[in-house]
Amino acid sequence: MNRRSFLKGATVTGAAVVAGGYGFWSSIAVHDEPLTIDFAIVKLDKLLAQPLQNLKKEGAWNLFQMFTHLAQSVEYSMTGYPEHKSDLFKQTVGSVAFSAFQRKKQMAHNLGEVIPGAPELLQNGDIHAAAYRFKQSLIHFAKFEEALQPHFAYGALTKVQYEAAHVMHFNNHLKEVHMG
C-alpha cells in the first residue's frame, strides 16, 4: 500500500470514528481498500479478535453459516462448482454483473442464497472452526498454481479476478455483521 492510499484510508477511518462512533466497523470496512487475499485475512483476523458474543449477524444466516458459505466459494474456485448457470447466462448476465462489481470494487448479491448444488448449510456449528476453514481456503487459494475452475455464474476468471471476487464476496457478507 502506498503512503497516499494509507493516509486516505486512515483519514476515512478517523472520520468514521469521530462522526459515527463505530471504531470497530470502520477498521473492518474501509471502502477504498485493496481487493487482495492478504487484506481479507487481516480483516478476518480483526473481526475474530472481537469477542464473538459481541458480534451480531443480521439476515438469514448466522456467523457459522456465513463463514462456511464463504469457504465453500473459495474452495469451489479451485475444485469446481457443483452446478452452473447456462453458458449463455455466464456470457451475458454473469459477465456483465462481474464487470460492474469490478468497476465498483464491491459486490451486491442475495446474502441468503446458497451456492447452487452445495451441501445444505448446517444451522449450528463452531464459528471459530468455520472462520478457520474460510481463512485456510484463502491461504490455499493464494498458493494455488493449478488451473482455476469456472465460476458458476461469471464463467472463466483469471486468478486476479477470482481474488477480487472472493474479497468482494467477503465484504458483501460483512455488511450484515455488526458489533452488538
C-alpha positions, 0 to 999 in steps of 0.5 A: 500500500502506498503512503497516499492510499494509507493516509486516505484510508486512515483519514476515512477511518478517523472520520468514521470514528469521530462522526459515527462512533463505530471504531470497530466497523470502520477498521473492518470496512474501509471502502477504498481498500485493496481487493487482495487475499492478504487484506481479507485475512487481516480483516478476518483476523480483526473481526475474530479478535472481537469477542464473538458474543459481541458480534451480531449477524443480521439476515438469514444466516448466522456467523457459522453459516456465513463463514462456511458459505464463504469457504465453500466459494473459495474452495469451489474456485479451485475444485469446481462448482457443483452446478452452473448457470447456462453458458449463455447466462455466464456470457451475458448476465454473469459477465456483465454483473462481474464487470460492474462489481469490478468497476465498483470494487464491491459486490451486491448479491442475495446474502441468503442464497446458497451456492447452487448444488452445495451441501445444505448449510448446517444451522449450528456449528463452531464459528471459530472452526468455520472462520478457520476453514474460510481463512485456510481456503484463502491461504490455499487459494493464494498458493494455488498454481493449478488451473482455476475452475469456472465460476458458476455464474461469471464463467472463466476468471483469471486468478486476479479476478477470482481474488477480487471476487472472493474479497468482494464476496467477503465484504458483501457478507460483512455488511450484515455483521455488526458489533452488538 
